[in-house]
Amino acid sequence: MNTKSFKVHYKHEDKRLFEVIAEVQGISKKQAQAVIDAKQVLVNGKRIWIRKHLVKENDVVEILITDKAPSIPKHIAILWQDQDYMVVNKPAYLLSNASDESVEAMLQKQEKNPQICAVHRLDKETSGCLIFAKSAEAKEAAIPMFRGRDIMKIYRAVTIGKFPSSWKEIRTDIKGLISTTLVKTLDTNKQASYLELRIETGRTHQIRRHLADKRHPVLGDKKYAGTGHELSLEQPRQMLHAYRLIFPHPKTKEAIRATAPLPGDFKKCLAQLKLR
Protein backbone atom coordinates (compact mmCIF):
# COMPACT_ATOMS: atom_id res chain seq x y z
CA MET A 1 0.00 0.00 0.00
CA ASN A 2 1.38 3.42 -1.01
CA THR A 3 0.69 6.80 0.57
CA LYS A 4 0.31 10.41 -0.51
CA SER A 5 0.98 12.99 2.16
CA PHE A 6 0.96 16.73 2.61
CA LYS A 7 1.21 19.29 5.41
CA VAL A 8 -1.74 21.60 6.01
CA HIS A 9 -1.04 25.22 4.98
CA TYR A 10 -2.11 28.10 7.24
CA LYS A 11 -4.74 29.15 4.69
CA HIS A 12 -6.56 25.82 5.28
CA GLU A 13 -6.71 26.26 9.07
CA ASP A 14 -10.11 25.15 10.48
CA LYS A 15 -11.37 23.91 7.13
CA ARG A 16 -13.08 20.52 6.87
CA LEU A 17 -10.75 17.66 5.99
CA PHE A 18 -12.57 16.53 2.83
CA GLU A 19 -12.53 20.09 1.46
CA VAL A 20 -8.78 20.39 2.01
CA ILE A 21 -8.08 16.99 0.43
CA ALA A 22 -10.19 17.91 -2.59
CA GLU A 23 -8.37 21.22 -3.08
CA VAL A 24 -4.84 19.89 -2.52
CA GLN A 25 -5.28 16.70 -4.53
CA GLY A 26 -7.31 18.29 -7.31
CA ILE A 27 -10.27 15.94 -6.96
CA SER A 28 -13.98 16.49 -6.33
CA LYS A 29 -15.31 16.88 -2.80
CA LYS A 30 -17.37 13.73 -3.34
CA GLN A 31 -14.24 11.76 -4.23
CA ALA A 32 -12.40 13.19 -1.23
CA GLN A 33 -15.22 12.19 1.10
CA ALA A 34 -15.28 8.68 -0.38
CA VAL A 35 -11.60 8.26 0.54
CA ILE A 36 -12.37 9.36 4.11
CA ASP A 37 -15.41 7.05 4.31
CA ALA A 38 -13.16 4.17 3.23
CA LYS A 39 -10.95 4.99 6.25
CA GLN A 40 -7.94 5.60 4.05
CA VAL A 41 -6.99 8.98 5.56
CA LEU A 42 -4.73 9.63 8.54
CA VAL A 43 -4.10 12.96 10.24
CA ASN A 44 -0.95 13.05 12.35
CA GLY A 45 -0.86 9.23 12.25
CA LYS A 46 -4.45 8.65 13.38
CA ARG A 47 -7.23 7.41 11.10
CA ILE A 48 -9.97 9.96 10.60
CA TRP A 49 -13.41 9.12 9.19
CA ILE A 50 -15.50 11.92 10.73
CA ARG A 51 -17.01 14.09 8.01
CA LYS A 52 -16.78 17.33 9.99
CA HIS A 53 -13.17 16.92 11.13
CA LEU A 54 -11.37 20.29 11.03
CA VAL A 55 -7.67 20.48 10.24
CA LYS A 56 -5.03 22.70 11.82
CA GLU A 57 -1.95 24.34 10.35
CA ASN A 58 0.97 21.88 10.06
CA ASP A 59 -1.26 18.81 10.43
CA VAL A 60 0.22 15.97 8.37
CA VAL A 61 -2.41 14.34 6.16
CA GLU A 62 -1.73 10.90 4.69
CA ILE A 63 -3.91 9.24 2.05
CA LEU A 64 -3.52 5.48 1.73
CA ILE A 65 -3.61 4.17 -1.82
CA THR A 66 -4.18 0.49 -2.49
CA ASP A 67 -1.94 -0.93 -5.19
CA LYS A 68 -4.90 -2.48 -6.94
CA ALA A 69 -8.59 -3.01 -6.38
CA PRO A 70 -9.44 -6.24 -4.54
CA SER A 71 -10.54 -9.04 -6.83
CA ILE A 72 -14.10 -10.17 -6.18
CA PRO A 73 -14.83 -13.76 -7.26
CA LYS A 74 -17.71 -14.44 -9.61
CA HIS A 75 -18.52 -17.71 -7.84
CA ILE A 76 -19.14 -18.30 -4.13
CA ALA A 77 -17.59 -21.53 -2.85
CA ILE A 78 -20.05 -23.81 -1.01
CA LEU A 79 -18.42 -25.73 1.85
CA TRP A 80 -21.47 -27.81 2.83
CA GLN A 81 -25.15 -27.94 1.93
CA ASP A 82 -28.38 -29.92 2.10
CA GLN A 83 -31.93 -29.15 1.01
CA ASP A 84 -32.40 -26.48 3.71
CA TYR A 85 -29.04 -24.84 4.43
CA MET A 86 -25.60 -24.12 3.05
CA VAL A 87 -22.32 -22.95 4.55
CA VAL A 88 -20.24 -20.87 2.16
CA ASN A 89 -16.75 -19.39 2.16
CA LYS A 90 -17.45 -15.65 2.19
CA PRO A 91 -14.82 -13.62 0.32
CA ALA A 92 -13.49 -10.46 1.95
CA TYR A 93 -14.81 -7.09 0.69
CA LEU A 94 -18.38 -8.35 0.18
CA LEU A 95 -21.34 -7.59 2.42
CA SER A 96 -23.17 -10.63 3.76
CA ASN A 97 -26.59 -9.35 2.66
CA ALA A 98 -28.76 -6.23 2.18
CA SER A 99 -27.04 -5.23 -1.07
CA ASP A 100 -27.31 -6.06 -4.77
CA GLU A 101 -23.61 -6.94 -4.65
CA SER A 102 -23.73 -9.00 -1.44
CA VAL A 103 -22.93 -12.69 -0.98
CA GLU A 104 -26.65 -13.30 -0.52
CA ALA A 105 -27.52 -11.70 -3.87
CA MET A 106 -24.71 -13.57 -5.64
CA LEU A 107 -25.90 -16.90 -4.21
CA GLN A 108 -29.50 -16.25 -5.24
CA LYS A 109 -28.33 -15.88 -8.85
CA GLN A 110 -25.68 -18.60 -8.69
CA GLU A 111 -28.07 -21.22 -7.24
CA LYS A 112 -31.14 -19.88 -9.08
CA ASN A 113 -33.03 -19.58 -5.80
CA PRO A 114 -34.37 -16.11 -4.83
CA GLN A 115 -35.31 -17.40 -1.36
CA ILE A 116 -31.71 -17.88 -0.20
CA CYS A 117 -31.09 -15.64 2.81
CA ALA A 118 -28.29 -15.08 5.30
CA VAL A 119 -28.82 -16.66 8.72
CA HIS A 120 -26.09 -14.51 10.32
CA ARG A 121 -23.51 -11.97 9.12
CA LEU A 122 -19.79 -11.29 8.95
CA ASP A 123 -18.11 -7.89 8.65
CA LYS A 124 -17.44 -6.79 5.09
CA GLU A 125 -13.67 -7.27 5.42
CA THR A 126 -13.93 -10.60 7.28
CA SER A 127 -13.73 -13.78 5.22
CA GLY A 128 -14.83 -17.34 5.98
CA CYS A 129 -17.73 -19.55 7.06
CA LEU A 130 -21.20 -18.07 6.68
CA ILE A 131 -24.55 -19.90 6.96
CA PHE A 132 -27.41 -19.34 4.52
CA ALA A 133 -30.93 -20.75 4.57
CA LYS A 134 -32.66 -21.82 1.37
CA SER A 135 -36.08 -20.61 2.50
CA ALA A 136 -37.64 -18.22 4.99
CA GLU A 137 -38.94 -21.23 6.95
CA ALA A 138 -35.45 -22.69 7.25
CA LYS A 139 -34.07 -19.35 8.44
CA GLU A 140 -36.74 -19.10 11.13
CA ALA A 141 -35.85 -22.60 12.36
CA ALA A 142 -32.18 -21.60 12.68
CA ILE A 143 -32.68 -18.44 14.76
CA PRO A 144 -32.84 -20.22 18.20
CA MET A 145 -29.40 -21.69 17.51
CA PHE A 146 -27.89 -18.21 17.74
CA ARG A 147 -29.79 -17.21 20.88
CA GLY A 148 -28.16 -19.97 22.90
CA ARG A 149 -24.67 -21.43 22.71
CA ASP A 150 -25.44 -24.25 20.30
CA ILE A 151 -23.14 -22.96 17.56
CA MET A 152 -19.34 -23.04 17.85
CA LYS A 153 -17.61 -20.22 15.97
CA ILE A 154 -13.85 -20.49 15.53
CA TYR A 155 -11.83 -17.67 13.95
CA ARG A 156 -8.23 -17.16 12.92
CA ALA A 157 -6.64 -13.72 13.31
CA VAL A 158 -3.30 -11.98 12.90
CA THR A 159 -2.77 -9.40 15.62
CA ILE A 160 -0.25 -6.67 16.37
CA GLY A 161 2.51 -7.47 18.85
CA LYS A 162 3.59 -10.53 20.83
CA PHE A 163 0.42 -11.94 22.37
CA PRO A 164 1.04 -13.50 25.82
CA SER A 165 0.58 -17.28 25.47
CA SER A 166 -0.66 -17.36 29.08
CA TRP A 167 -3.81 -15.45 28.10
CA LYS A 168 -6.40 -18.12 27.38
CA GLU A 169 -9.59 -16.11 27.85
CA ILE A 170 -10.77 -12.53 27.35
CA ARG A 171 -13.88 -11.67 29.32
CA THR A 172 -15.25 -8.13 29.36
CA ASP A 173 -18.44 -6.12 29.31
CA ILE A 174 -19.63 -5.03 25.84
CA LYS A 175 -22.56 -2.63 25.96
CA GLY A 176 -23.73 -3.98 29.31
CA LEU A 177 -23.38 -7.66 28.38
CA ILE A 178 -20.66 -10.03 29.56
CA SER A 179 -18.70 -11.36 26.56
CA THR A 180 -16.20 -14.21 26.46
CA THR A 181 -13.57 -15.05 23.84
CA LEU A 182 -11.32 -18.11 24.24
CA VAL A 183 -7.82 -17.69 22.79
CA LYS A 184 -5.21 -20.16 21.54
CA THR A 185 -1.83 -18.80 20.39
CA LEU A 186 -0.75 -20.64 17.24
CA ASP A 187 2.46 -18.65 16.70
CA THR A 188 3.94 -15.37 17.85
CA ASN A 189 6.97 -13.10 17.52
CA LYS A 190 7.91 -9.54 18.45
CA GLN A 191 5.98 -8.06 15.53
CA ALA A 192 2.73 -9.99 15.43
CA SER A 193 0.77 -13.05 16.57
CA TYR A 194 -1.32 -15.72 14.87
CA LEU A 195 -4.33 -16.63 17.02
CA GLU A 196 -7.24 -19.04 16.99
CA LEU A 197 -10.29 -17.62 18.75
CA ARG A 198 -13.56 -19.14 19.82
CA ILE A 199 -16.38 -16.83 20.79
CA GLU A 200 -18.79 -18.10 23.42
CA THR A 201 -21.02 -15.05 22.97
CA GLY A 202 -21.86 -13.16 19.80
CA ARG A 203 -21.57 -9.46 20.51
CA THR A 204 -21.03 -6.97 17.69
CA HIS A 205 -17.33 -6.87 16.68
CA GLN A 206 -16.57 -8.95 19.78
CA ILE A 207 -13.19 -10.34 18.68
CA ARG A 208 -12.00 -7.01 17.33
CA ARG A 209 -13.08 -5.16 20.49
CA HIS A 210 -11.56 -7.75 22.83
CA LEU A 211 -8.19 -7.82 21.09
CA ALA A 212 -8.04 -4.03 20.86
CA ASP A 213 -8.87 -3.79 24.58
CA LYS A 214 -5.85 -6.02 25.26
CA ARG A 215 -3.70 -3.73 23.05
CA HIS A 216 -3.21 -6.46 20.45
CA PRO A 217 -5.68 -5.30 17.76
CA VAL A 218 -6.37 -7.27 14.60
CA LEU A 219 -3.85 -6.35 11.94
CA GLY A 220 -5.40 -3.95 9.42
CA ASP A 221 -8.41 -3.12 11.60
CA LYS A 222 -9.35 0.42 10.60
CA LYS A 223 -11.76 1.00 13.47
CA TYR A 224 -10.52 -0.54 16.70
CA ALA A 225 -6.76 -0.33 16.11
CA GLY A 226 -7.22 3.44 16.17
CA THR A 227 -3.75 4.42 14.96
CA GLY A 228 -1.63 4.30 11.87
CA HIS A 229 0.45 1.33 13.04
CA GLU A 230 3.01 0.58 10.34
CA LEU A 231 2.14 -3.12 10.12
CA SER A 232 -1.59 -2.36 9.86
CA LEU A 233 -1.10 0.22 7.13
CA GLU A 234 0.52 -2.44 4.95
CA GLN A 235 -2.67 -4.56 5.02
CA PRO A 236 -5.60 -3.77 2.70
CA ARG A 237 -8.08 -5.30 5.16
CA GLN A 238 -8.43 -6.64 8.68
CA MET A 239 -6.77 -10.04 9.04
CA LEU A 240 -9.75 -11.89 10.52
CA HIS A 241 -11.12 -15.14 9.09
CA ALA A 242 -14.14 -17.21 10.22
CA TYR A 243 -12.26 -20.50 10.07
CA ARG A 244 -14.71 -23.12 11.30
CA LEU A 245 -18.36 -23.59 12.27
CA ILE A 246 -19.78 -26.52 14.24
CA PHE A 247 -23.52 -26.57 14.90
CA PRO A 248 -26.51 -28.90 15.29
CA HIS A 249 -28.67 -28.99 12.18
CA PRO A 250 -31.78 -26.94 13.11
CA LYS A 251 -34.09 -29.69 11.84
CA THR A 252 -32.27 -33.03 12.09
CA LYS A 253 -29.97 -32.10 15.04
CA GLU A 254 -27.09 -33.78 13.18
CA ALA A 255 -23.70 -32.21 13.99
CA ILE A 256 -22.59 -30.10 11.02
CA ARG A 257 -18.94 -29.11 10.59
CA ALA A 258 -17.54 -26.74 7.98
CA THR A 259 -14.04 -25.30 7.57
CA ALA A 260 -13.07 -22.43 5.28
CA PRO A 261 -9.48 -22.56 3.94
CA LEU A 262 -7.36 -19.50 4.66
CA PRO A 263 -7.57 -17.01 1.76
CA GLY A 264 -4.50 -16.00 -0.24
CA ASP A 265 -4.06 -12.56 1.32
CA PHE A 266 -4.21 -14.06 4.81
CA LYS A 267 -1.55 -16.68 3.99
CA LYS A 268 0.59 -13.99 2.36
CA CYS A 269 0.36 -11.88 5.53
CA LEU A 270 1.43 -14.85 7.67
CA ALA A 271 4.40 -15.53 5.39
CA GLN A 272 5.50 -11.88 5.45
CA LEU A 273 5.46 -11.89 9.26
CA LYS A 274 7.11 -15.35 9.45
CA LEU A 275 4.14 -16.83 11.28
CA ARG A 276 2.69 -20.29 10.75
Buried (B, 14 or more C-beta within 10 A) or exposed (E): EEEEEBEBEEEBBEBBBBBBBBBBBEBEEEEBBEBBEEBBBBBBEEBBBEEEBBBEEEBEBBBBEEEEEEEEEEEBEBBBBEEBBBBBBBBBBBBBBEEEEBBBBBBBEBBEBEEBBBBBBBBBBBBBBBBBBBBEEBBEBBEEBBEEEBBBBBBBBBBBBBBEEEEEEBEBEBEEEEBBBBBEBBBBEEBBBBBBBBBBBEBEBBBBBBBBEBEBBBBBBBBBBEEBBEBBBBBBBBBBBBBBBBBEBBBEEEEBEBBBBBBEBBEEBBEBBEBE
